[in-house]
Amino acid sequence: MKQPLKVLLIGAGTRTRKVYVPWLSGVPPYQAEPVRPLAVLDTDTEAARNVARDLPGAAVARLRDLDLILTGSRPDLVVVATPDASHRDYAARALAAGCSTLVEKPLATTAEDAFALVRADQDTSARLLVGHNLRFTNVHGHIRALLTGGHIGAVTGADFHYTLGASHSRSYFTRWHRTRAASGGLEVTKASHHLDLLAWWLGVQPIALTALMEHCHYLPGKDGIPADADIHDRLHALIQYSSGATVHYALTLNAPVEGYTCTLRGTEGVLTVRYDARSGPHLVHLHTTSGAGSARQEIAREEGTHAGADRRMLMALPEAIAPGAPPYFATAAEAALAVATGTTMYDSSRQGRRLPVPQPTAPGESR
């Protein structure tokens, strides 16, 4: 019988309660997963205590005790599910103690912090995994298989347009996400999901972009939006990738539907995806130049948070942190590039010009 995976949980917010508590408490479909919660840490001790009540055997600890727990209890996995701007500190401390770590996306809120974690990951035998859970959605794995299988040839361009429903949109401007210092803006805290997905599908790196960001719906100090809200609510970017492909990316808020439409154009065909974030099914239309293999498919939306992606991600964790395991998750470098792409959007829009996307430093290179 496998030894239980000892897990230290940092963060007791909504994401933890919806996703990590069911996993750590062993409710279906996780009843056969050998995991054991060691402790819950949060700046809000009462929130940590409320989470720990649903996790038999889990202690409630103060964040100032983190280093002592890391070295004394030796968790097999540290989960960092705190507000985005704090990811670097907690992940770096866990890695320095030799503990494999799962960080919620985004990896960090700045390219500097994200690249620092890439270097920390290179300096340890522990594994740094990033929770870009959209990689685990059934339809997204299917799309990747079609693209890597060459069904539309080499991808030359794409249009990816994500829309957020009104209530979901507004929540970003009333919670802690509303300041760029805390979340990196929607170009990081939200768009990193999509930017990672695009790079993963294409198998290439973003190298340059031009962006325009606007304030349209949620204006600071108006209609109940706090005066300190400084993030943008409409994003457009034209992104160039190392293969020569170009992608037009857009994020629109206050929309009547939630999900995205993506059209990927290749040398031998076109692939169109309509992703329904609320109910489904997801639609995938493959049209090849020759006509052979063209098909229209409906892919059911799986049950569970994030269309079943969280369940797949969590069930893959024990194998993912094992020595020599294949990288099911976004690597630190891939996740850092998603952050860097988002931060470059902001810089490009502010400066009004095309900018290169900074790249993580490879081992042995100087910065």
N, C-alpha and C positions, 0 to 999 in steps of 0.2 A: 504493500500500500504506500502511495506517495506521502511524503511528509507535507503537512500543510504549508502553504506559502505565507510567511509572516509579513504582514502589511502594516505600515505606518501611514496614517491618513492625515495630511496637512490641509486643513480647510474644511469648514462645516457649513458651507452655503447650499444654495439650491441644487447645484450640479451634484454635490456629494449626496444630498438626500435622495435625489431622483435616480442616480446611477450607481454610485459606489456602495451605498447602504444595502440595497437589495443583493448586490454581488457578495459583499462581505458577510451578510447575515444568512446566506445560503437559501434564499427563497427561490422557487422555480423561475427560470430554468437553470439556476445555479446550484441546485441542491447537491450535485455530485462534485462540485469544484472544491478541491482541498485548499481553502484559504483560512487564515486566522488573523483577525484584526488585533494589533498590539495596542494601539493608542490612537486617540483623536486629538489633534492640536489645532487651536484657532486663537486669534486675538480676542475673540468673544468667547469667554469660558462657558457661558450659559449655552451658547449654540453648540459648542463641542460636547457639553454634557448631554444635551438633547439627542445628538447623533449617537453618542456612546450608549444611550439607553437601549437602542435597537441593535446593538452589537455586543452580545454577551462576551464578557472577558476583556473587552477593550477598556483601557484606562483613559482618563482625561488628564491631559498634560498641558503645561504652559509652554508657549513658544520659546521662552528663555531656557527651557530644558531640552531643546531639540538636539543639540550636540551630544549631550549625555545619553539620550535615548539611542541615537545613531550608533554610538560606540559601545553602549552597554547591552542593548537588546538585539543589535545586529539584524535589523529587518531585512528580509529578502527583497522587498520592494517598498519604495517610498512613493506615494501618490501625492502630487502637488496640485491641489484644486483650489487655489487661492486667487484673489484678484490678480489680473495679468501682470501688473508692474512689479509684483513681489516674486514672480517665478524664478528670476535669475538667482536671487539670494538663497532661496530654499533648495533649489536644484543643485546649485554649486556646493552647498554644504553637504548634501546627501552624497553626491559623487565623490567629494573629498574624503568621505568616510568609507568609501568603497561600496556604497549601496546602489543597486540598480534603481532607476527612477523613471516614473511615468509622469510627464508634465502635461497638463491640459493645454490645448492650443489657446492662444498662440504661445510659442516657446518663450517669447519675451515681448516687450513693447517697443524696443529700439533695436536697430541692427547691431549696435555696439554690444548690448547685453546678449543678444542671440548668438553673436560670434564668440563672445566670451564663453558661453556654454558649449559651443562646438569645440573650443580648445580644452575645456574641462573634460569633455567626453573623450577626447583623444588621449588625455593624460591618465586614464583609469581603465581597469579591466571591467568595471561595472558598465551596465548598459543604460544609455539615456534614450528613452522612447518618448514620442510626442503623440498626444491624442488627437491626431487628425482623423477623426472617426469616419469621415465620409469615404475614406478608402475602403471601409468595411461594408458599405451598403451594397446590397446584391446587384443593383443595376450598375453601380460604378465599377465593380469588378468585371461585369459583363462587357462594359464599354472598353475597359483597358484590354481585355482579351481580344476584342475585335480590332483594336488599333495595333496592338503588338503582333497580332496575326496577319497584319498587312491587308486587311479587307478593303481599305480605301487607299492603299499605297502610303506614300509618305505624306504626312499632314503638312499642308502649306499655309493654312490659316484657319481661324475659328472666330466665332462670335459667341460670347457667354454673357447672358443677361439674367441676373438674379433679382427677384422682387421680394420684398418683405411686406407682410400684411400690416395694417394700421396699428393694431394693439402691440404687436411685437416691435414694430419700428419705434413707437413712442417709448417703450420701456428702456431702450438704450439711452434716451435723453433724460430719464428721471432716476435711473440707478447710477451706481458708481462709474459705469461705462461712459458717462456723459463728458468726462474730461479726457483730453488726449494724454495727460500725464499718467492717468490711471489705466487706460485701456489701449493707448496707441491710436485711438480713433477707429471708426468702422473699417478703414482701409487695412487695419491690422486685426482687431478683435473679431471681426466678421469675415472680411475678405480673405484672410489667410486660409480659411477653409477652402475657398474656391481656387485661390492661387496655387495652393499645394496640389489640389486635384488636377488642375490643368498641367502642371509640370510633371506629375506622376503619369498622367495619360500619355503625354507626348514623349516622356523619357529624356527631356532636355532641360537646360537651365535658362531662366530669363536673363537677358543681358542689358536691355535698355528699354525705356518707356517714355511716353508722353502722357500726361494726365490732366484732367480738369475735375475739380471738386467744388461743390456748391452747398450753400445753405438755402433750402427751399421751403421746408415744412415746419421744422422744429427750431424756432428762433429763441435765443436766450432771453429769459425774462418775459416771455409772452405765452399766453394760453397754458399756464401751469408748468412751463419748462424753466428749471432753475437758471438763474442768471449766469452761473459759472459753466454752463454747457458750452463747450467750444469745439465739438466735433462736427464734421460735415455730414449731410444726409443724402447727397447724391454724388456718385463717383463714376467717372469714365476714364478708361486708360487704353492706350494702344501699346501693347507689349511685344517686344521682339525677343525671340528665343535663339539659342545657339545654333539651331538647325536652319535658321533663316525663316521659320514660320512666324507669323504675326497673329496676335489675338486681340480682338476688341473685347474688353471686359467692362461691364456696367453693373452697378448696384443701385437699385431704385427703391426708395422707401415709401410708406404710406400707399401701398398698392392694394388692389382688391384681392389678389391671389398671392400665395407664397410658394416659391419654388424657382425653377429656372428653365430657360430654353437655351440649348447649346447646339450650334451647327459647326461641325468639323469638316473642313474641305481637304481632300487629299488628291494625289495625282491620279487615283483610279476610282474615285467615288466620293460620296458625301454621306456623313452620318449625322442624324438629327436626334436630339434627346429632349424630351419634355419631362422634367422631374417635378412631381407633385409632392411638396413637403408636408401636406396635411392629410391626404387620404389615399391617393393613387387611383389607378395604376400608373406606373411610369411608362412612357411611350418611347420606343427606339425604332427609328426608321433608317435602314441601311439601303442606300441606292448606289450600285456600282456602275461604272461606265459601260461595262460589257453587258450588264443586266444579270449576269450569273451571280447567284447568292443574294440578290436584292431581297429584302424582307422587311415587314413591319411587325413589331413585337409589342405585346403588353406585358410588363413585368410587375407583378403584384408588390405592393408596398408591404414589407414585413412588419410584424407587430413589435412594439417596444419603442424606447426612446431613440430618436434620430433614425426612424425607419429600420429598426433592428440592428443598426450599425454598432451601437454601444454593446449589445450582447455579444456580437461576433468579436469585437475588440477585446473585451474582458476575458472571454474564453480562450483567446489566443495568447494572453499574457504569460502564463506559466512556461510555455514553450519559447516565447519570444525573448525571455531573459536568461534562458539556458545557454551555456557556453556553446559557441559555434552555431547557434540558431540562425535561420535566415531572417532578414529584416522585414517582417510583416508590416511593421509600423514605419511612419516617417522617421528618417534618421535626423540627427541633430542638424546636419548640414542642409538637408532638404527643408526642414522646418524653419531654419534660420533664413533661407532664401525666400520663403514665403513672407516672413517678417520684413526682410529687406526690400522686397518688391512693394509691399504696402507702404513702408516709410518713404520709399522713393516716389510713390504716387503723390504723397503730400508735398515733398520737396519740389517735384516737377510742377505741380499746380501752383505753388507759391511763387516759384521763380519764372513760370511761364515758358519753360523750355524742356527739350528732351534731355534726359539724364541717364547715365549708366546705372545699372543695378549693382551695388557692391556685392562682392563674392566672399564667402568664408575663406580664411587662409588655410591652405593645405599644410599637413605636417611637414616641418622642416623649412617652410617658407618664412620670410620676414614680412612684417606688416608695413 
